[in-house]
């Protein structure tokens, strides 16, 4: 039921990598009955998004859970999940096998990851299962604080900074009662994580990439080098533009890089 442990060095390399070759990661979020897993608060919802090379594949995992305890009214105002709604939902032990299969051995990405990790590990401890190592988690809050020191780095603030409303996210709904949800927050975080790692442009590579990971239908992902054009495109420069550029390069001196390129 539990995956084989990987070394701390392996997870650290995954978490710190800025260049992925068919790299699978899981973005996830939880909603809970409170803020303290050590005092008996429980998970009431978990949502996960599969990424390959930072891009969502379309595969998700989402469950509501019966926490077997009350849900305080002030918490209901955050995520909208009442005890009555959750009463007939599965227990964590009923979904843990599917959850671990979805996680696999891959890095786990979360915002303020230690919060979610503590809650998951508390659930695992109740089932006498091995918890998730800290080195396995990629914390987008830590990344954001390094990238934007001194700025607001909540998920809402980052969603506004990266203009997620342009990608179809309704940011206004999160401000109202019950506006938070594990799956929608995971989808938002997947987009934020992509932007924190450099945005969509970094995935435009024409180099060979080793096969790895799986598509939703189970087939292995593979990438093929794009073949060069048989003949270069014709120049669209006018004779006047070419002459002006040549005159400009001439003024740069004998050691100018443009001169070496022309040669």
N, C-alpha and C positions, 0 to 999 in steps of 0.2 A: 504493500500500500504506500510506503514511503520511498521516494527515489533515493538512489545511492548518493551519499554525500560527495561533494566536489571540494577541492582544495580552496583555501582562502585566496591563494594566488590566482586561481582560475577566475573566481568571481570578481576579484579586484581588476584583473585585466579586462574583463567584459564591461565592468562598470565605468572604467576610465577610457575605454576605446572611443575614438572620435571618427574612425573609419571602419565601416562594417562591410563584411562580405557575406551576404546571405545570413545576416545576424538576426536571430529570433529573440524578441523580448516580449514581456507581458506587462502592459500598463494596467494597474488595478486600483480600486478604491473600495472602502468599506463605509457603511453607515452603522452606527452603534446606539446603544441605550444611554451612553454617557461617555465620559472622557477617561475613565480609569479602569483598565482591564484587570488590574491587581485587586480591585475592590468589588469585582463581580459584574461589571458592565460587560455586555455581550454584543456580538455582531448581529445586526438585523438585515443587512443587505450587503452583497458583494457583487461587483461588476468588473469584468476583465476584458481587455482588448488585445488581440494578437498583432504584433508588429513584426515585419520582416524588412530589414534595412530601413527602419524608422517609419515605414508606411503601413497603415492598417491593411490587413489582408481580408477583412470582412468577417473573420471568425471571432466570436464573442462568447463569454460565459457570464450568466447573470442569474442570481438566485436571491429570493427573499427568504429569511430564516426566522423560525420561532425562537426567541431568546429565552424562553421559559422563565420570564420575569416581567415586571411592569416596565413600561416605557414612559418616562417622565414627560409631562406636558410641554416643558420648555424644550425638550429634545424633539418632540413631535412637531413643534413649530419650525424646526430646522429641516427635517426630511419628510414630514407628513406621514410617517409609518406608525400607526396606532397599534396598541396591543391586540385590539379586536381584529384588525386586518391581518396581523401576523400569527394569530392563534392556530390557524390550520396549515401554516407553512411548514416545510420540512425542518428537522433539526440539523445542526452542523454535521453531526456524524453521518447523516443520510446523504450528504452531498460531497463529503470530503474526498472520496475516491475520484469523483468526476473532476473536482477542483484540482487535485494533484496531477491528474492526467493532463489537464489543460495547462497547468504551470510547466510541466515537464522539468527539465534541468536548467531552464533558461533564466536570465536575469529578470528581476521583478522591479518595475518602475512605479513609484508612487510619490505623491506630494506630501512632504513631512512623513517620510516612509517609516520612521521609527514608531509612530502612532499606530499605523496599520499593522506593522510587523508584530508589535506587542499584542494586539488583539488576536491576530492569527495564531501566534504562539501560545496564547492562553487557551485557545480552543484546541490546539494540538495537544497541549499538556493534559487537558481533561481526557483526551483519548489515548494518552500515553504514547504519543507520536513524536518524532524528531521535529524540532522547530526549524524555522528559517534563519539562517545565519545572516548577521548584519552585512557581511561582505557581499552577499548575493543581491542586496537591494541597491537600486539607483535612486537617489533622492533628488527630485527636481527642485525642491526648495533650496537645497544646498547649492545646486548648479546656478539657480536664479540669483541667489545672494552674492555669489562670486561674480556673476555677469553684470548685475545691477546693484552694487553695494549702496546701502542707504535708502533704496527705493522700496515701495510696497511690493511684496512678492507673494501675496496670496494667490490662489488659483484665479479668483475673480480679477485681481489686479493684472496678472499676466495675460488673461484672456482679453482684457481691454487693451493692454499694451500691444499685443499681437493682432488686434482687430479680428477676433474670431467671429464676430458677427458677419464679416465678409465671407466666411466659410460656412454660413448657414446655421450658426449657433445663436439661439435667442438668449442673450445675456441678461435681459431684463427679468426673465422668469426666476432667476436665482435669487433675486432680491426679495421676492414675496415669501409668504409662509409656505413651508414644504417645498421650497425651490431646489433643494439639494437631492441628488440621486446618484447612486454608485455608478451606474452604467453611463449616464450622460456626463458625469464628472470624469470618468475614465476616457470617454471620447474627447472631451475638451483637453484633458491632460495629454493625450496622445498628440494632439495638434501643437500644444504648448511645448512639449518635449522635442518635437521636430524642429520648432523654431529655435529653441535653446541650443540645439545641436548644429544649427547653421542654416536651417530652412530647406526648402525643396530643391534648390539649385545644386546642393552637394550630391544629390543622387543622379545627376546627369553625367554619367561616366561611360566612356566608350572602351574602357579597358576590360580585359577578361576578368571575370570574377568566378571563383570556384563554386561549384554546385553545392547547395546545402539548404536545409529547411524543407518544408513541404507546402504545397498549395492546399487549398481547402479540400480538394478531391483526393489528397494523399499523394499526388505525384511530386517527385523531387523538383525543386526550383533549379533552373539553370540559366546562365547568361552567356550570350554570344557576342564576340567582338564585331563591331560594325565595320564592314569592308569600306576601304577608301574609294573615292570616285576614280573612275578610269581616266578622266581628264579633269583638271582643275576648272572651276568656273571662270568664265571670261571676266576680265577686269571691267569695272563700271566707272573707273576714273576717266575724266576728260584729259586731253593733252595739257590743258592749262593747269589742272590740279596736279598732274604728274610733275610738270616743270616747277611749280611752286614748292612741292615737297622736296624735289631734288635740290633746289636752292636753299631750302631750310636745312637739309642734312649737311650740305656743303659748309654751312656756318658752324656746325657742331665740332668740326675738327677731325683729324685723322683717326682718333680713337673712339669715335662715336659708334654705338652699337648698331645704328641703322646702316652705317657704312659696312660693318662686318656682315650684317644680314643681306645686304645687296650683293656683296661679294660671294 
